[in-house]
Amino acid sequence: MINAGCGQSPTDGWLNLDNSWTVRLARLGWLGRAVASTELLSNAQREFLQSAWRCDVRWADVSRRIPLASAVADAVYSSHMLEHLELAR
């Protein structure tokens, strides 16, 4: 089950995908933790980092492609993401 564009609402037990720079920072291990300990991030960003670490949020631009093989998910869920997509002309 996939939560596409999970933002700050990852779902426990699901594959949570988001394309924010905070998720990229979370995936940097010790470097992400070092940045999180500074005043460079707001409290909201630090909370998002904690959530991304706890729920193993992965970076992906799901407006282009979900980085999985076809037909491997039982469900794909997305909330409050469609308004961020640009329509192709």
JOPE-V126158 format. One record per backbone hydrogen bond with DSSP energy under -1.0 kcal/mol. CO is the residue of the C=O (numbers start at 1). NH is the residue of the N-H. If there is no record, write none. Layout:
{{CO | NH} {CO | NH}}
This chain:
{{1 | 15} {2 | 77} {3 | 17} {6 | 9} {11 | 14} {15 | 3} {16 | 58} {17 | 5} {17 | 6} {18 | 60} {20 | 24} {21 | 25} {22 | 26} {23 | 27} {25 | 28} {28 | 31} {29 | 33} {30 | 34} {31 | 35} {32 | 36} {33 | 37} {35 | 38} {42 | 46} {43 | 47} {44 | 48} {45 | 49} {46 | 50} {47 | 51} {48 | 52} {49 | 53} {50 | 54} {51 | 55} {52 | 57} {58 | 18} {60 | 62} {61 | 64} {61 | 65} {66 | 68} {75 | 2} {77 | 4} {81 | 84} {82 | 85}}
